[in-house]
Amino acid sequence: QRIEEGLPLSVAVEAQSMFTPLVVQMLNVGEESGRIDEMMGEIADFYEREVEYRVTNLSSAIEPLMLLIVGCMVLMLALAIFLPMWQMTSL
């Protein structure tokens, strides 16, 4: 709506709290230099790298938890098999 009113894209984006100041500054530079398409590509690359970084960190954080859960499941399965066998040998 602000772009339709004639405001620059960087001003319209700056009013939204969704984008970082770096993105707003990159859009401003792209508008001033007349190469906004290249800057949009750079912004897309920036967000892609950011998502990859966060997914890598998240998977690194979840991995020990998943290992613990699988270990507990294996322990329960092993106890379910071996406890009745040990009880039979003690009789």
HELIX and SHEET records of a PDB file:
HELIX    1   1 LEU A    9  ALA A   15  1                                   7    
HELIX    2   2 PRO A   21  SER A   33  1                                  13    
HELIX    3   3 ILE A   36  SER A   90  1                                  55    
END                                                                             
